[in-house]
Amino acid sequence: MIPYGRQEITSSDIKEVKKVLTSNFITQGNKVPKFEKLVAKKVKAKYAIAVNSATSALHLSCMALGVTKNDIVWTSAISFVASANCAVYCGAQIDFVDISLKNYNICSKKLEEKLKIAKKKSLLPSVLVAVHMCGQPCDMKRIYDLSKKYKFKIIEDASHAIGSKYKNTLIGSCKYSSITVFSFHPVKIITTGEGGIATTNSKKLMEKLQILRTHGITKNQKSNSSNNGEWYYEQIDLGYNYRMTDISASLGISQLKRLDSYVKKRNDLAKRYDIKLKELPLILPKIPNYITSSFHLYVVLLDTNQLKINRLKLFNKLRSVDIGVQIHYIPIYKHPFYKKLFKKNFKLNNSEDYYERCISIPIYPSMKRWQQDKVINALRKFLV
Ligand SMILES: Cc1ncc(COP(=O)(O)O)c(C=O)c1O
């Protein structure tokens, strides 16, 4: 099966991980702080806090921003469920914004309309989770301006988007947000096995995230008396064990060296798809010139006006010839858990339309020419 995405593990990755495995610290050693420093430096953020998944990072980000049951959090309907779950973990009310069919991200126009209505009803969100779908950044400047006007905070769910740029700024710099979150799951741009990181420029948020990822415990307690020795620690908040291991961090350090080349390889593959698929009844990704996408995903939309085959048939045909296409994503509000939570039927037109027609075709740095040709030829065969 040619998967839609996969990791690349090199001999130098293995060497670095082996070093940690035979060292004294396989967790809580010096690799996690080193990885954090390198990521922060790379994306030009002041701080980075590594955890065991992007899901954990999103949860802690909501907590650090003070999200509770009294809050409303908005996110994109088209994302992985974790973008919404993070708010539900905190007891907050979740609501979804429709996407733009230009970039499959939150539509800033629809966001503005929804904010106007919410203001009248006193139902404004305190946090917006802006998802950079496929690696293509959201319209961040516009969303940031709206956040100032309507007084909400922004978490960038950049699980797909390490290495992406928006107006010459690398995603993760938090120029337009309080916190940015990356995922290092194996299908993402770089991997730590499982893993995630939150970046921020706020010392206060950094300290909060650090404490929350490790049970709410601190060793820098104010109440330390002279009778307490080196052993002493205090739990000052209710946190979790969301720590990243040094094994994972060492893999991340090694992978991070190849981030730029991975983004380039993904963009080269995307360009080739752009050229080879342009005659087919498909809507291909269009990236504006002020954006660099990491191309975590290459999503095509079926042009159903011109097509006889439906999406399910195409999906099954591609899978039957060992092409591991996937659907990203089912609108979150369609999941039974969310249906139950809302107790009403939710429907966002663009999200529904997108979901009916989207299909993610394989793209990953170690993809061979013959593998890409196989995908292209299969699409030609099944679509024409
Ligand atoms: C948009 C988005 N957010 C969050 C996550 C959660 O990432 P993780 O698997 O690292 O918890 C994913 C993972 O697929 C994702 O695609």
The ligand as an SDF file (V2000), in Angstrom:
LIG
                    3D

 16 16  0  0  0  0  0  0  0  0999 V2000
   -5.4480   19.1660   13.0490 C   0  0  0  0  0  0  0  0  0  0  0  0
   -4.9980   18.2050   14.1010 C   0  0  0  0  0  0  0  0  0  0  0  0
   -5.0380   18.5960   15.3820 N   0  0  0  0  0  0  0  0  0  0  0  0
   -4.6260   17.7840   16.3650 C   0  0  0  0  0  0  0  0  0  0  0  0
   -4.1550   16.5150   16.1080 C   0  0  0  0  0  0  0  0  0  0  0  0
   -3.7220   15.6360   17.2300 C   0  0  0  0  0  0  0  0  0  0  0  0
   -2.3680   15.3110   17.1090 O   0  0  0  0  0  0  0  0  0  0  0  0
   -1.7110   14.1660   17.9740 P   0  0  0  0  0  0  0  0  0  0  0  0
   -1.9500   12.8830   17.2660 O   0  0  0  0  0  0  0  0  0  0  0  0
   -0.2400   14.5180   18.0110 O   0  0  0  0  0  0  0  0  0  0  0  0
   -2.3240   14.1930   19.3140 O   0  0  0  0  0  0  0  0  0  0  0  0
   -4.1060   16.0530   14.7920 C   0  0  0  0  0  0  0  0  0  0  0  0
   -3.6390   14.7060   14.4900 C   0  0  0  0  0  0  0  0  0  0  0  0
   -3.9100   14.1170   13.4770 O   0  0  0  0  0  0  0  0  0  0  0  0
   -4.5320   16.9240   13.7610 C   0  0  0  0  0  0  0  0  0  0  0  0
   -4.5090   16.5310   12.4750 O   0  0  0  0  0  0  0  0  0  0  0  0
  1  2  1  0
  2  3  1  0
  2 15  2  0
  3  4  2  0
  4  5  1  0
  5  6  1  0
  5 12  2  0
  6  7  1  0
  7  8  1  0
  8  9  2  0
  8 10  1  0
  8 11  1  0
 12 13  1  0
 12 15  1  0
 13 14  2  0
 15 16  1  0
M  END
$$$$
